[in-house]
Amino acid sequence: TIEDEAFQGCVNLSRILVPDSVTNIGRLAFVGCKKIEYLKLSNSLTAIKGSTFLGCTGLNSITIPNSVASI
């Protein structure tokens, strides 16, 4: 699990590679990470909590894996 607010405000974070061991991303986990340009979610991911990517203005698109049952 990536916990709630885990990377909140990490303004220099630009790439995220979520490993297959992660099944849940917590609420507001990446909020305010404005420089994220690349995101790869694992195929093991089953849940993405609310406002996870709020304010990630550098992120143009997200591909949600079929394994995700709730957002």
MODELLER restraints for C-alpha pairs under 7 A, 6 or more apart:
rsr = mdl.restraints
at = mdl.atoms
rsr.add(forms.Gaussian(group=physical.xy_distance, feature=features.Distance(at['CA:1:A'], at['CA:22:A']), mean=5.22, stdev=0.5))
rsr.add(forms.Gaussian(group=physical.xy_distance, feature=features.Distance(at['CA:1:A'], at['CA:23:A']), mean=5.99, stdev=0.5))
rsr.add(forms.Gaussian(group=physical.xy_distance, feature=features.Distance(at['CA:1:A'], at['CA:24:A']), mean=4.83, stdev=0.5))
rsr.add(forms.Gaussian(group=physical.xy_distance, feature=features.Distance(at['CA:1:A'], at['CA:25:A']), mean=5.84, stdev=0.5))
rsr.add(forms.Gaussian(group=physical.xy_distance, feature=features.Distance(at['CA:2:A'], at['CA:24:A']), mean=6.38, stdev=0.5))
rsr.add(forms.Gaussian(group=physical.xy_distance, feature=features.Distance(at['CA:2:A'], at['CA:25:A']), mean=4.81, stdev=0.5))
rsr.add(forms.Gaussian(group=physical.xy_distance, feature=features.Distance(at['CA:2:A'], at['CA:26:A']), mean=5.72, stdev=0.5))
rsr.add(forms.Gaussian(group=physical.xy_distance, feature=features.Distance(at['CA:2:A'], at['CA:29:A']), mean=6.97, stdev=0.5))
rsr.add(forms.Gaussian(group=physical.xy_distance, feature=features.Distance(at['CA:3:A'], at['CA:25:A']), mean=6.49, stdev=0.5))
rsr.add(forms.Gaussian(group=physical.xy_distance, feature=features.Distance(at['CA:3:A'], at['CA:26:A']), mean=4.80, stdev=0.5))
rsr.add(forms.Gaussian(group=physical.xy_distance, feature=features.Distance(at['CA:3:A'], at['CA:29:A']), mean=6.52, stdev=0.5))
rsr.add(forms.Gaussian(group=physical.xy_distance, feature=features.Distance(at['CA:4:A'], at['CA:26:A']), mean=4.19, stdev=0.5))
rsr.add(forms.Gaussian(group=physical.xy_distance, feature=features.Distance(at['CA:4:A'], at['CA:27:A']), mean=4.62, stdev=0.5))
rsr.add(forms.Gaussian(group=physical.xy_distance, feature=features.Distance(at['CA:4:A'], at['CA:28:A']), mean=5.75, stdev=0.5))
rsr.add(forms.Gaussian(group=physical.xy_distance, feature=features.Distance(at['CA:4:A'], at['CA:29:A']), mean=5.04, stdev=0.5))
rsr.add(forms.Gaussian(group=physical.xy_distance, feature=features.Distance(at['CA:5:A'], at['CA:27:A']), mean=6.39, stdev=0.5))
rsr.add(forms.Gaussian(group=physical.xy_distance, feature=features.Distance(at['CA:5:A'], at['CA:28:A']), mean=4.83, stdev=0.5))
rsr.add(forms.Gaussian(group=physical.xy_distance, feature=features.Distance(at['CA:5:A'], at['CA:29:A']), mean=4.03, stdev=0.5))
rsr.add(forms.Gaussian(group=physical.xy_distance, feature=features.Distance(at['CA:5:A'], at['CA:30:A']), mean=6.56, stdev=0.5))
rsr.add(forms.Gaussian(group=physical.xy_distance, feature=features.Distance(at['CA:6:A'], at['CA:29:A']), mean=4.96, stdev=0.5))
rsr.add(forms.Gaussian(group=physical.xy_distance, feature=features.Distance(at['CA:6:A'], at['CA:30:A']), mean=6.97, stdev=0.5))
rsr.add(forms.Gaussian(group=physical.xy_distance, feature=features.Distance(at['CA:7:A'], at['CA:29:A']), mean=5.50, stdev=0.5))
rsr.add(forms.Gaussian(group=physical.xy_distance, feature=features.Distance(at['CA:7:A'], at['CA:30:A']), mean=5.03, stdev=0.5))
rsr.add(forms.Gaussian(group=physical.xy_distance, feature=features.Distance(at['CA:8:A'], at['CA:28:A']), mean=6.73, stdev=0.5))
rsr.add(forms.Gaussian(group=physical.xy_distance, feature=features.Distance(at['CA:8:A'], at['CA:29:A']), mean=5.80, stdev=0.5))
rsr.add(forms.Gaussian(group=physical.xy_distance, feature=features.Distance(at['CA:8:A'], at['CA:30:A']), mean=4.92, stdev=0.5))
rsr.add(forms.Gaussian(group=physical.xy_distance, feature=features.Distance(at['CA:8:A'], at['CA:31:A']), mean=4.92, stdev=0.5))
rsr.add(forms.Gaussian(group=physical.xy_distance, feature=features.Distance(at['CA:8:A'], at['CA:32:A']), mean=6.05, stdev=0.5))
rsr.add(forms.Gaussian(group=physical.xy_distance, feature=features.Distance(at['CA:8:A'], at['CA:33:A']), mean=6.69, stdev=0.5))
rsr.add(forms.Gaussian(group=physical.xy_distance, feature=features.Distance(at['CA:9:A'], at['CA:31:A']), mean=6.30, stdev=0.5))
rsr.add(forms.Gaussian(group=physical.xy_distance, feature=features.Distance(at['CA:9:A'], at['CA:32:A']), mean=4.81, stdev=0.5))
rsr.add(forms.Gaussian(group=physical.xy_distance, feature=features.Distance(at['CA:9:A'], at['CA:33:A']), mean=5.41, stdev=0.5))
rsr.add(forms.Gaussian(group=physical.xy_distance, feature=features.Distance(at['CA:10:A'], at['CA:33:A']), mean=5.35, stdev=0.5))
rsr.add(forms.Gaussian(group=physical.xy_distance, feature=features.Distance(at['CA:11:A'], at['CA:32:A']), mean=6.87, stdev=0.5))
rsr.add(forms.Gaussian(group=physical.xy_distance, feature=features.Distance(at['CA:11:A'], at['CA:33:A']), mean=4.83, stdev=0.5))
rsr.add(forms.Gaussian(group=physical.xy_distance, feature=features.Distance(at['CA:11:A'], at['CA:34:A']), mean=5.88, stdev=0.5))
rsr.add(forms.Gaussian(group=physical.xy_distance, feature=features.Distance(at['CA:11:A'], at['CA:35:A']), mean=6.29, stdev=0.5))
rsr.add(forms.Gaussian(group=physical.xy_distance, feature=features.Distance(at['CA:12:A'], at['CA:35:A']), mean=6.08, stdev=0.5))
rsr.add(forms.Gaussian(group=physical.xy_distance, feature=features.Distance(at['CA:13:A'], at['CA:33:A']), mean=6.36, stdev=0.5))
rsr.add(forms.Gaussian(group=physical.xy_distance, feature=features.Distance(at['CA:13:A'], at['CA:35:A']), mean=6.03, stdev=0.5))
rsr.add(forms.Gaussian(group=physical.xy_distance, feature=features.Distance(at['CA:13:A'], at['CA:36:A']), mean=5.82, stdev=0.5))
rsr.add(forms.Gaussian(group=physical.xy_distance, feature=features.Distance(at['CA:14:A'], at['CA:35:A']), mean=4.99, stdev=0.5))
rsr.add(forms.Gaussian(group=physical.xy_distance, feature=features.Distance(at['CA:14:A'], at['CA:36:A']), mean=3.87, stdev=0.5))
rsr.add(forms.Gaussian(group=physical.xy_distance, feature=features.Distance(at['CA:14:A'], at['CA:37:A']), mean=5.55, stdev=0.5))
rsr.add(forms.Gaussian(group=physical.xy_distance, feature=features.Distance(at['CA:14:A'], at['CA:38:A']), mean=6.63, stdev=0.5))
rsr.add(forms.Gaussian(group=physical.xy_distance, feature=features.Distance(at['CA:15:A'], at['CA:36:A']), mean=5.64, stdev=0.5))
rsr.add(forms.Gaussian(group=physical.xy_distance, feature=features.Distance(at['CA:15:A'], at['CA:37:A']), mean=6.20, stdev=0.5))
rsr.add(forms.Gaussian(group=physical.xy_distance, feature=features.Distance(at['CA:15:A'], at['CA:38:A']), mean=4.81, stdev=0.5))
rsr.add(forms.Gaussian(group=physical.xy_distance, feature=features.Distance(at['CA:15:A'], at['CA:39:A']), mean=6.00, stdev=0.5))
rsr.add(forms.Gaussian(group=physical.xy_distance, feature=features.Distance(at['CA:16:A'], at['CA:38:A']), mean=6.24, stdev=0.5))
rsr.add(forms.Gaussian(group=physical.xy_distance, feature=features.Distance(at['CA:16:A'], at['CA:39:A']), mean=4.80, stdev=0.5))
rsr.add(forms.Gaussian(group=physical.xy_distance, feature=features.Distance(at['CA:16:A'], at['CA:40:A']), mean=6.25, stdev=0.5))
rsr.add(forms.Gaussian(group=physical.xy_distance, feature=features.Distance(at['CA:17:A'], at['CA:39:A']), mean=6.06, stdev=0.5))
rsr.add(forms.Gaussian(group=physical.xy_distance, feature=features.Distance(at['CA:17:A'], at['CA:40:A']), mean=4.92, stdev=0.5))
rsr.add(forms.Gaussian(group=physical.xy_distance, feature=features.Distance(at['CA:17:A'], at['CA:41:A']), mean=6.43, stdev=0.5))
rsr.add(forms.Gaussian(group=physical.xy_distance, feature=features.Distance(at['CA:18:A'], at['CA:40:A']), mean=6.08, stdev=0.5))
rsr.add(forms.Gaussian(group=physical.xy_distance, feature=features.Distance(at['CA:18:A'], at['CA:41:A']), mean=5.03, stdev=0.5))
rsr.add(forms.Gaussian(group=physical.xy_distance, feature=features.Distance(at['CA:18:A'], at['CA:42:A']), mean=5.47, stdev=0.5))
rsr.add(forms.Gaussian(group=physical.xy_distance, feature=features.Distance(at['CA:19:A'], at['CA:42:A']), mean=5.56, stdev=0.5))
rsr.add(forms.Gaussian(group=physical.xy_distance, feature=features.Distance(at['CA:20:A'], at['CA:42:A']), mean=4.91, stdev=0.5))
rsr.add(forms.Gaussian(group=physical.xy_distance, feature=features.Distance(at['CA:20:A'], at['CA:43:A']), mean=6.42, stdev=0.5))
rsr.add(forms.Gaussian(group=physical.xy_distance, feature=features.Distance(at['CA:20:A'], at['CA:44:A']), mean=5.35, stdev=0.5))
rsr.add(forms.Gaussian(group=physical.xy_distance, feature=features.Distance(at['CA:22:A'], at['CA:44:A']), mean=6.69, stdev=0.5))
rsr.add(forms.Gaussian(group=physical.xy_distance, feature=features.Distance(at['CA:22:A'], at['CA:45:A']), mean=6.13, stdev=0.5))
rsr.add(forms.Gaussian(group=physical.xy_distance, feature=features.Distance(at['CA:23:A'], at['CA:44:A']), mean=5.45, stdev=0.5))
rsr.add(forms.Gaussian(group=physical.xy_distance, feature=features.Distance(at['CA:23:A'], at['CA:45:A']), mean=3.96, stdev=0.5))
rsr.add(forms.Gaussian(group=physical.xy_distance, feature=features.Distance(at['CA:23:A'], at['CA:46:A']), mean=5.32, stdev=0.5))
rsr.add(forms.Gaussian(group=physical.xy_distance, feature=features.Distance(at['CA:23:A'], at['CA:47:A']), mean=6.69, stdev=0.5))
rsr.add(forms.Gaussian(group=physical.xy_distance, feature=features.Distance(at['CA:24:A'], at['CA:45:A']), mean=5.83, stdev=0.5))
rsr.add(forms.Gaussian(group=physical.xy_distance, feature=features.Distance(at['CA:24:A'], at['CA:46:A']), mean=6.00, stdev=0.5))
rsr.add(forms.Gaussian(group=physical.xy_distance, feature=features.Distance(at['CA:24:A'], at['CA:47:A']), mean=4.84, stdev=0.5))
rsr.add(forms.Gaussian(group=physical.xy_distance, feature=features.Distance(at['CA:24:A'], at['CA:48:A']), mean=5.96, stdev=0.5))
rsr.add(forms.Gaussian(group=physical.xy_distance, feature=features.Distance(at['CA:25:A'], at['CA:47:A']), mean=6.37, stdev=0.5))
rsr.add(forms.Gaussian(group=physical.xy_distance, feature=features.Distance(at['CA:25:A'], at['CA:48:A']), mean=4.89, stdev=0.5))
rsr.add(forms.Gaussian(group=physical.xy_distance, feature=features.Distance(at['CA:25:A'], at['CA:49:A']), mean=6.12, stdev=0.5))
rsr.add(forms.Gaussian(group=physical.xy_distance, feature=features.Distance(at['CA:26:A'], at['CA:48:A']), mean=6.43, stdev=0.5))
rsr.add(forms.Gaussian(group=physical.xy_distance, feature=features.Distance(at['CA:26:A'], at['CA:49:A']), mean=5.11, stdev=0.5))
rsr.add(forms.Gaussian(group=physical.xy_distance, feature=features.Distance(at['CA:26:A'], at['CA:52:A']), mean=6.86, stdev=0.5))
rsr.add(forms.Gaussian(group=physical.xy_distance, feature=features.Distance(at['CA:27:A'], at['CA:49:A']), mean=4.60, stdev=0.5))
rsr.add(forms.Gaussian(group=physical.xy_distance, feature=features.Distance(at['CA:27:A'], at['CA:50:A']), mean=5.02, stdev=0.5))
rsr.add(forms.Gaussian(group=physical.xy_distance, feature=features.Distance(at['CA:27:A'], at['CA:51:A']), mean=6.07, stdev=0.5))
rsr.add(forms.Gaussian(group=physical.xy_distance, feature=features.Distance(at['CA:27:A'], at['CA:52:A']), mean=5.28, stdev=0.5))
rsr.add(forms.Gaussian(group=physical.xy_distance, feature=features.Distance(at['CA:28:A'], at['CA:50:A']), mean=6.62, stdev=0.5))
rsr.add(forms.Gaussian(group=physical.xy_distance, feature=features.Distance(at['CA:28:A'], at['CA:51:A']), mean=5.14, stdev=0.5))
rsr.add(forms.Gaussian(group=physical.xy_distance, feature=features.Distance(at['CA:28:A'], at['CA:52:A']), mean=4.14, stdev=0.5))
rsr.add(forms.Gaussian(group=physical.xy_distance, feature=features.Distance(at['CA:28:A'], at['CA:53:A']), mean=6.73, stdev=0.5))
rsr.add(forms.Gaussian(group=physical.xy_distance, feature=features.Distance(at['CA:29:A'], at['CA:52:A']), mean=5.09, stdev=0.5))
rsr.add(forms.Gaussian(group=physical.xy_distance, feature=features.Distance(at['CA:30:A'], at['CA:52:A']), mean=5.57, stdev=0.5))
rsr.add(forms.Gaussian(group=physical.xy_distance, feature=features.Distance(at['CA:30:A'], at['CA:53:A']), mean=5.32, stdev=0.5))
rsr.add(forms.Gaussian(group=physical.xy_distance, feature=features.Distance(at['CA:31:A'], at['CA:52:A']), mean=5.95, stdev=0.5))
rsr.add(forms.Gaussian(group=physical.xy_distance, feature=features.Distance(at['CA:31:A'], at['CA:53:A']), mean=5.20, stdev=0.5))
rsr.add(forms.Gaussian(group=physical.xy_distance, feature=features.Distance(at['CA:31:A'], at['CA:54:A']), mean=4.83, stdev=0.5))
rsr.add(forms.Gaussian(group=physical.xy_distance, feature=features.Distance(at['CA:31:A'], at['CA:55:A']), mean=5.74, stdev=0.5))
rsr.add(forms.Gaussian(group=physical.xy_distance, feature=features.Distance(at['CA:31:A'], at['CA:56:A']), mean=6.59, stdev=0.5))
rsr.add(forms.Gaussian(group=physical.xy_distance, feature=features.Distance(at['CA:32:A'], at['CA:54:A']), mean=6.41, stdev=0.5))
rsr.add(forms.Gaussian(group=physical.xy_distance, feature=features.Distance(at['CA:32:A'], at['CA:55:A']), mean=4.68, stdev=0.5))
rsr.add(forms.Gaussian(group=physical.xy_distance, feature=features.Distance(at['CA:32:A'], at['CA:56:A']), mean=5.71, stdev=0.5))
rsr.add(forms.Gaussian(group=physical.xy_distance, feature=features.Distance(at['CA:33:A'], at['CA:55:A']), mean=6.68, stdev=0.5))
rsr.add(forms.Gaussian(group=physical.xy_distance, feature=features.Distance(at['CA:33:A'], at['CA:56:A']), mean=5.17, stdev=0.5))
rsr.add(forms.Gaussian(group=physical.xy_distance, feature=features.Distance(at['CA:34:A'], at['CA:55:A']), mean=6.21, stdev=0.5))
rsr.add(forms.Gaussian(group=physical.xy_distance, feature=features.Distance(at['CA:34:A'], at['CA:56:A']), mean=4.41, stdev=0.5))
rsr.add(forms.Gaussian(group=physical.xy_distance, feature=features.Distance(at['CA:34:A'], at['CA:57:A']), mean=5.10, stdev=0.5))
rsr.add(forms.Gaussian(group=physical.xy_distance, feature=features.Distance(at['CA:34:A'], at['CA:58:A']), mean=5.53, stdev=0.5))
rsr.add(forms.Gaussian(group=physical.xy_distance, feature=features.Distance(at['CA:35:A'], at['CA:56:A']), mean=6.92, stdev=0.5))
rsr.add(forms.Gaussian(group=physical.xy_distance, feature=features.Distance(at['CA:35:A'], at['CA:58:A']), mean=5.15, stdev=0.5))
rsr.add(forms.Gaussian(group=physical.xy_distance, feature=features.Distance(at['CA:36:A'], at['CA:56:A']), mean=6.38, stdev=0.5))
rsr.add(forms.Gaussian(group=physical.xy_distance, feature=features.Distance(at['CA:36:A'], at['CA:58:A']), mean=5.41, stdev=0.5))
rsr.add(forms.Gaussian(group=physical.xy_distance, feature=features.Distance(at['CA:36:A'], at['CA:59:A']), mean=5.63, stdev=0.5))
rsr.add(forms.Gaussian(group=physical.xy_distance, feature=features.Distance(at['CA:37:A'], at['CA:58:A']), mean=5.21, stdev=0.5))
rsr.add(forms.Gaussian(group=physical.xy_distance, feature=features.Distance(at['CA:37:A'], at['CA:59:A']), mean=4.79, stdev=0.5))
rsr.add(forms.Gaussian(group=physical.xy_distance, feature=features.Distance(at['CA:38:A'], at['CA:59:A']), mean=6.88, stdev=0.5))
rsr.add(forms.Gaussian(group=physical.xy_distance, feature=features.Distance(at['CA:43:A'], at['CA:65:A']), mean=5.72, stdev=0.5))
rsr.add(forms.Gaussian(group=physical.xy_distance, feature=features.Distance(at['CA:43:A'], at['CA:67:A']), mean=6.11, stdev=0.5))
rsr.add(forms.Gaussian(group=physical.xy_distance, feature=features.Distance(at['CA:44:A'], at['CA:67:A']), mean=6.27, stdev=0.5))
rsr.add(forms.Gaussian(group=physical.xy_distance, feature=features.Distance(at['CA:45:A'], at['CA:67:A']), mean=5.98, stdev=0.5))
rsr.add(forms.Gaussian(group=physical.xy_distance, feature=features.Distance(at['CA:45:A'], at['CA:68:A']), mean=5.65, stdev=0.5))
rsr.add(forms.Gaussian(group=physical.xy_distance, feature=features.Distance(at['CA:46:A'], at['CA:67:A']), mean=5.38, stdev=0.5))
rsr.add(forms.Gaussian(group=physical.xy_distance, feature=features.Distance(at['CA:46:A'], at['CA:68:A']), mean=3.91, stdev=0.5))
rsr.add(forms.Gaussian(group=physical.xy_distance, feature=features.Distance(at['CA:46:A'], at['CA:69:A']), mean=5.37, stdev=0.5))
rsr.add(forms.Gaussian(group=physical.xy_distance, feature=features.Distance(at['CA:46:A'], at['CA:70:A']), mean=6.78, stdev=0.5))
rsr.add(forms.Gaussian(group=physical.xy_distance, feature=features.Distance(at['CA:47:A'], at['CA:68:A']), mean=5.39, stdev=0.5))
rsr.add(forms.Gaussian(group=physical.xy_distance, feature=features.Distance(at['CA:47:A'], at['CA:69:A']), mean=6.03, stdev=0.5))
rsr.add(forms.Gaussian(group=physical.xy_distance, feature=features.Distance(at['CA:47:A'], at['CA:70:A']), mean=4.95, stdev=0.5))
rsr.add(forms.Gaussian(group=physical.xy_distance, feature=features.Distance(at['CA:47:A'], at['CA:71:A']), mean=5.86, stdev=0.5))
rsr.add(forms.Gaussian(group=physical.xy_distance, feature=features.Distance(at['CA:48:A'], at['CA:70:A']), mean=6.41, stdev=0.5))
rsr.add(forms.Gaussian(group=physical.xy_distance, feature=features.Distance(at['CA:48:A'], at['CA:71:A']), mean=4.72, stdev=0.5))
rsr.add(forms.Gaussian(group=physical.xy_distance, feature=features.Distance(at['CA:49:A'], at['CA:71:A']), mean=5.59, stdev=0.5))
rsr.add(forms.Gaussian(group=physical.xy_distance, feature=features.Distance(at['CA:50:A'], at['CA:71:A']), mean=6.77, stdev=0.5))
